[in-house]
Amino acid sequence: MDKDQELSKISFKNLSFQEKTEYLWDYYKFHLLGILFVLVLTTGGIFYLAEDSKPDILNGYLLNSNWGDDMAQELLADYAFTKGYDLSESNAYFNSSVYIDVQIKDQMSSVAYTKVMSDLDMKRTDFYFCNQEIFDYFGEKDTFLDLETVLPADLLEKYQNQMISTNQYDENGEIIRTYEAGIDISNTKKIKAYNKKRPMYENSSIIFSIPYNTTRLEHTIEFLRFLDE
């Protein structure tokens, strides 16, 4: 008589722990795997829904930055604390781990560019910090808002001498218009303080821009004000 036949004659409750485990695995492993899969799927779904239900405060990219995510997260925490946001109850990120060679010659730059453009298409991004090279690169792709059409009058007046323009081109490469798409924020109080710890860019001003399809313009403008408070 084989082991299975012997075990079938013994009351399950009398089996040892190891024998019970072997018995359940031998006869119910597909059922157990199915239950485990459903639990993982359900838990993941609950977590996703919980995260997705959190309000988005502000999402931005510090492109080609030397800061690193430690300083980016420090700035985010500073902003959230100052404005009274609870980051445990909200979605927000300041991503400083994206580096793009504007020639897109390497795989890492290709992946980084794809991520940035994907978040742009999904309307997840509210601002960019750029150096001049990155600003020119994305400006030529009609990525940015015309700041003169969206900023409040007091900010337009305040930053009128720090505005930086870019060009919009037609399909033939001809310039359609030139517009103000960036602000040099290098001398704002917050940026100057953080740059003393580690310069964001070595040989370039820090340019603040807003993507053309942001859905949280009020928060973006609030953040711009925060930078010089």
C-alpha positions as CSV (number, residue, x, y, z in Angstrom):
1,M,0.0,0.0,0.0
2,D,1.5,3.4,-1.0
3,K,1.8,6.4,1.2
4,D,-1.3,8.1,-0.2
5,Q,-3.5,5.1,0.6
6,E,-2.2,4.9,4.1
7,L,-2.8,8.6,4.7
8,S,-6.3,8.3,3.4
9,K,-7.2,5.8,6.1
10,I,-6.0,8.1,8.9
11,S,-8.1,11.0,10.2
12,F,-6.6,14.3,8.9
13,K,-6.6,15.8,12.3
14,N,-4.2,13.1,13.5
15,L,-1.6,13.8,10.9
16,S,1.6,15.6,11.9
17,F,2.1,19.1,10.7
18,Q,4.5,18.0,8.0
19,E,2.1,15.2,6.8
20,K,-0.8,17.7,6.7
21,T,1.4,20.1,4.6
22,E,2.4,17.3,2.2
23,Y,-1.2,16.1,1.9
24,L,-2.6,19.6,1.2
25,W,0.1,20.3,-1.3
26,D,-0.3,17.0,-3.1
27,Y,-4.0,17.2,-3.5
28,Y,-4.8,20.9,-3.4
29,K,-1.8,22.8,-4.7
30,F,-3.6,24.2,-7.7
31,H,-6.4,25.4,-5.5
32,L,-3.9,27.0,-3.1
33,L,-2.0,28.7,-5.9
34,G,-5.3,30.0,-7.2
35,I,-6.2,31.4,-3.8
36,L,-2.7,33.0,-3.5
37,F,-3.0,34.6,-6.9
38,V,-6.4,36.1,-6.0
39,L,-5.1,37.4,-2.7
40,V,-2.1,39.0,-4.4
41,L,-4.2,40.5,-7.1
42,T,-6.8,41.8,-4.6
43,T,-4.1,43.3,-2.3
44,G,-2.4,44.9,-5.2
45,G,-5.7,46.3,-6.5
46,I,-6.6,47.7,-3.1
47,F,-3.1,49.4,-2.8
48,Y,-3.4,50.8,-6.3
49,L,-6.9,52.2,-5.7
50,A,-5.7,53.7,-2.4
51,E,-2.8,55.4,-4.0
52,D,-4.8,56.4,-7.0
53,S,-7.5,58.0,-4.8
54,K,-4.9,60.3,-3.1
55,P,-5.0,63.8,-4.5
56,D,-2.1,64.9,-6.7
57,I,-0.3,67.9,-5.3
58,L,2.6,68.6,-7.6
59,N,4.7,66.5,-9.9
60,G,7.9,67.8,-11.5
61,Y,11.2,66.9,-13.2
62,L,14.6,68.3,-12.3
63,L,16.1,67.4,-15.7
64,N,19.8,66.7,-16.0
65,S,20.2,67.9,-12.4
66,N,23.2,67.4,-10.2
67,W,21.1,67.5,-7.1
68,G,20.1,63.8,-6.8
69,D,16.8,62.7,-5.4
70,D,17.8,63.4,-1.8
71,M,17.8,67.1,-2.4
72,A,14.8,66.9,-4.7
73,Q,12.8,65.2,-2.0
74,E,14.1,67.7,0.6
75,L,12.7,70.5,-1.6
76,L,9.4,68.7,-1.9
77,A,9.2,68.1,1.8
78,D,10.0,71.8,2.4
79,Y,7.3,72.9,0.0
80,A,4.7,70.5,1.5
81,F,5.5,71.5,5.1
82,T,5.3,75.2,4.2
83,K,2.0,74.9,2.4
84,G,0.5,72.4,4.9
85,Y,0.3,69.3,2.7
86,D,0.6,65.8,4.2
87,L,2.7,63.8,1.8
88,S,1.4,60.6,3.3
89,E,-2.1,61.5,2.2
90,S,-1.1,62.9,-1.2
91,N,0.7,62.0,-4.4
92,A,3.7,64.1,-5.3
93,Y,7.2,63.7,-6.7
94,F,10.1,65.8,-7.7
95,N,12.1,63.5,-9.9
96,S,15.8,64.4,-10.1
97,S,17.1,61.1,-11.5
98,V,16.5,61.7,-15.2
99,Y,19.4,62.5,-17.5
100,I,18.9,63.1,-21.2
101,D,21.7,63.5,-23.7
102,V,19.8,65.7,-26.2
103,Q,21.4,63.7,-29.1
104,I,19.6,60.6,-27.7
105,K,22.6,58.4,-28.7
106,D,22.5,56.0,-25.7
107,Q,19.8,53.7,-24.4
108,M,19.5,55.4,-21.0
109,S,18.8,58.7,-22.7
110,S,16.2,57.1,-24.9
111,V,14.5,55.5,-21.9
112,A,14.6,58.8,-19.9
113,Y,13.2,60.7,-22.8
114,T,10.4,58.2,-23.3
115,K,9.5,58.5,-19.5
116,V,9.4,62.3,-19.6
117,M,7.3,62.4,-22.7
118,S,5.0,59.6,-21.4
119,D,4.3,61.6,-18.2
120,L,3.7,64.7,-20.3
121,D,1.2,62.8,-22.5
122,M,-0.6,61.5,-19.4
123,K,-0.8,65.0,-18.0
124,R,1.2,64.0,-14.9
125,T,3.8,66.7,-15.0
126,D,3.4,70.2,-13.6
127,F,6.8,71.8,-14.0
128,Y,10.4,71.3,-15.2
129,F,13.7,72.6,-13.9
130,C,16.0,72.8,-16.9
131,N,19.5,74.0,-17.9
132,Q,19.7,76.0,-21.1
133,E,20.4,73.0,-23.3
134,I,17.4,71.0,-22.1
135,F,15.2,74.1,-22.2
136,D,16.1,74.7,-25.9
137,Y,15.6,71.0,-26.7
138,F,12.1,70.6,-25.2
139,G,11.2,74.2,-26.2
140,E,11.6,73.3,-29.9
141,K,9.1,70.4,-29.3
142,D,6.4,72.8,-28.2
143,T,6.5,71.3,-24.7
144,F,6.0,74.5,-22.7
145,L,3.2,76.9,-21.9
146,D,3.4,80.6,-22.9
147,L,4.0,82.0,-19.5
148,E,2.7,85.5,-20.4
149,T,-0.8,83.9,-20.9
150,V,-1.0,82.0,-17.6
151,L,1.0,83.8,-14.9
152,P,-0.7,86.4,-12.6
153,A,0.2,90.0,-13.3
154,D,2.4,90.3,-10.2
155,L,4.6,87.4,-11.1
156,L,4.9,88.6,-14.7
157,E,6.0,91.9,-13.4
158,K,8.4,90.3,-10.9
159,Y,10.1,88.1,-13.4
160,Q,9.9,90.2,-16.5
161,N,13.7,90.5,-16.6
162,Q,14.2,86.8,-16.0
163,M,11.9,85.5,-18.8
164,I,13.5,83.2,-21.3
165,S,12.0,82.7,-24.8
166,T,11.7,79.8,-27.1
167,N,10.5,79.3,-30.6
168,Q,7.5,77.5,-32.1
169,Y,8.2,76.0,-35.5
170,D,5.9,74.8,-38.3
171,E,6.2,71.5,-40.2
172,N,8.8,73.0,-42.5
173,G,11.0,74.2,-39.7
174,E,10.1,77.8,-40.0
175,I,9.6,79.9,-36.9
176,I,5.9,80.6,-36.3
177,R,6.3,82.6,-33.1
178,T,8.7,83.4,-30.3
179,Y,7.3,83.3,-26.8
180,E,8.2,83.4,-23.1
181,A,8.4,79.8,-21.9
182,G,10.8,79.9,-19.0
183,I,12.0,81.9,-16.0
184,D,15.5,82.0,-14.7
185,I,14.9,81.2,-11.0
186,S,18.6,80.9,-10.0
187,N,18.3,83.8,-7.6
188,T,15.1,82.9,-5.8
189,K,15.6,82.4,-2.1
190,K,15.0,78.7,-2.0
191,I,17.1,77.8,-4.9
192,K,20.0,79.9,-3.7
193,A,19.9,78.2,-0.3
194,Y,19.8,74.7,-1.8
195,N,22.4,75.5,-4.4
196,K,24.8,76.3,-1.5
197,K,24.6,72.7,-0.6
198,R,25.1,71.4,-4.1
199,P,24.7,73.3,-7.4
200,M,21.9,72.0,-9.5
201,Y,23.8,72.9,-12.7
202,E,27.5,73.7,-13.0
203,N,27.5,76.2,-15.9
204,S,23.9,77.1,-16.5
205,S,21.1,79.1,-14.9
206,I,18.1,77.1,-13.6
207,I,15.1,77.6,-15.8
208,F,11.6,76.9,-14.6
209,S,9.0,75.9,-17.2
210,I,5.4,74.6,-17.2
211,P,4.2,71.9,-19.6
212,Y,1.5,73.0,-22.0
213,N,-1.1,70.5,-20.6
214,T,-0.6,70.8,-16.9
215,T,-3.8,70.1,-14.9
216,R,-2.6,71.7,-11.7
217,L,-1.7,75.2,-12.7
218,E,-2.7,76.7,-9.4
219,H,-0.3,74.4,-7.5
220,T,2.4,75.2,-10.0
221,I,2.0,78.9,-9.5
222,E,1.9,78.4,-5.8
223,F,5.2,76.5,-6.0
224,L,6.7,79.3,-8.1
225,R,5.8,81.8,-5.3
226,F,7.2,79.4,-2.7
227,L,10.6,79.4,-4.3
228,D,11.1,83.1,-3.4
229,E,9.4,83.2,0.0
